[in-house]
Amino acid sequence: MVQRMSDNAVSILAMEAGVIDWCSAGKVPDVIDRAGGQARKRFLEFFTATIRNENTRMAYARAVGAFFRWCESYRLELSDIEPIHVAAYIERHPSAPPTVKQHLAAVRMLFDWLVTGQVLAMNPAASVRGPKHVVKRGKTPVLDADQARQLLDSIDTAKLSGLRDRALIAVMVFSFARVSAAVSLKVEDYYQDGKRWWFRFREKGGKQHQVPAHHTAEAYLDVYLLAARIGEEKRTPLFQSVTRNGLLSGRPMTRNDALRMVKRRADAVGLPETTCNHTFRATGITAYLSNGGTIENAQAIAAHESPRTTKLYDRTCDEITLDEIERILI
């Protein structure tokens, strides 16, 4: 007979997975805790079993945590929550519409999981509608081609860290890569197939995505790999943090490591302070479309599910709009 795992054991596993670090003392929300062992177990399973992306997991954890703290302030038990309560929470939510929509999605998905686990009879968030929010132009700051070239040329390549930083930025610009995919590359993910070199990115949902290496990114990476002497260490991280002695640490850079580097490099050449990791994805897409590329091919290179998402990164229309506005002669 198989012995069922205790609530405490499930909690420990969830903590080790980083699921409930946001809860004090490793506890689930009090509203869930008072609903019993099955509710606690199902709550933790929602984050460990259904959400594989760590960033999504933590965002959803913060969202449902805020919702249950709101329920606690009104002394609502889990079985008391009805659509009117969820609607009231959403209506009074202080955040911008995109954040409110994300919070509602997290709450709705959690309740779905509790319903299928027979903790609740119905999903009180199913009928609640979030705020309308239509986006036709993304907010990601974009550099023009001259600014991007200025940044790349400004990096001191006498140091290994400079060679690494230039190569990383080039990979993001010329491959439209997300920073999380770029910093998770291993040496073996930069590989030769025929006469061309390719990148093998690991995207959201565990999907692999192959992109040919642009000749500039290829040149920068080859110089970096030669100086770093890791070209034969196929399983080692491609972009590693650097020790105080200027040597590679063996540990992969994090997104925050990359962001600090980008902010420092951008500030040194007077680029906008809004420049961030995602800037290079948008910059590459805009440069590609400005030179006659198609939105369909940009979507394929960027591994976007929808061309509408790719279009958010396209700022080529900004110049067209300005030219047309200047036609207003008074």
PEGIKA-V872649 format. One record per pair of residues at least 12 apart in sequence whose C-alpha atoms are under 6 Angstrom apart, sorted by the first residue. I is the first residue (numbers start at 0). GAP is how many residues later the second one is. D is the distance in whole Angstrom. If there is no record, write none. Layout:
I;GAP;D / I;GAP;D
//
This chain:
30;46;6 / 30;47;6 / 38;80;6 / 59;46;5 / 62;40;5 / 63;43;6 / 81;42;5 / 82;41;4 / 82;42;6 / 86;41;6 / 96;34;6 / 100;29;6 / 107;17;5 / 110;12;5 / 136;175;5 / 137;174;4 / 137;175;6 / 140;138;5 / 141;137;5 / 141;140;6 / 141;141;5 / 142;140;6 / 151;14;6 / 162;61;5 / 163;60;6 / 166;53;5 / 166;54;5 / 169;47;5 / 170;46;6 / 171;108;6 / 171;109;6 / 172;107;5 / 172;108;6 / 172;111;5 / 173;110;6 / 175;105;4 / 175;108;6 / 175;126;5 / 180;20;6 / 180;21;6 / 180;22;6 / 182;56;6 / 182;70;6 / 184;53;6 / 185;49;6 / 185;50;6 / 185;51;4 / 185;52;5 / 186;47;5 / 186;49;6 / 186;51;5 / 187;46;5 / 196;16;5 / 197;13;6 / 197;14;4 / 197;15;5 / 198;12;5 / 236;15;5 / 238;13;6 / 238;14;6 / 239;12;4 / 239;13;5 / 240;12;5 / 258;18;6 / 281;31;5 / 285;28;5 / 285;29;6
//
